[in-house]
Amino acid sequence: MDTTQLLLTVVLTVTTVLLIVVGIQLFFVLKELRKTLTRVNSIIDNFEKIGSSLESNFTEFMGFFSGVKTLFKIIDVIHTKKGSKSK
C-alpha cells in the first residue's frame, strides 16, 4: 500500500468515527430537546388553565356587581316612588 492510500484510509476512518460520534450526540441532544419542549408545553397548558379560570372568575365577579348595581337601582326607584307618594 502506498503512503497516500494509507493516509487517505486513516483520515477517512477517523472522519467516519467522528461523524458517528457527532450523530450519536445529536440524537441525545434532540431527545433532550423533545423532553424540554414537552415540559414547556405542559407549563403553557397550566398557564392557559389558570388564565381561563381567572377569566371565568372575573366574569362571575362582574356579573355579581352588575346584579348589586341593579338592586341599588331598584331600591332607588322604590325609594323615589315612596317619596313622591308621601308629598
Secondary structure as UniProt FT lines:
FT   HELIX           3..86
//
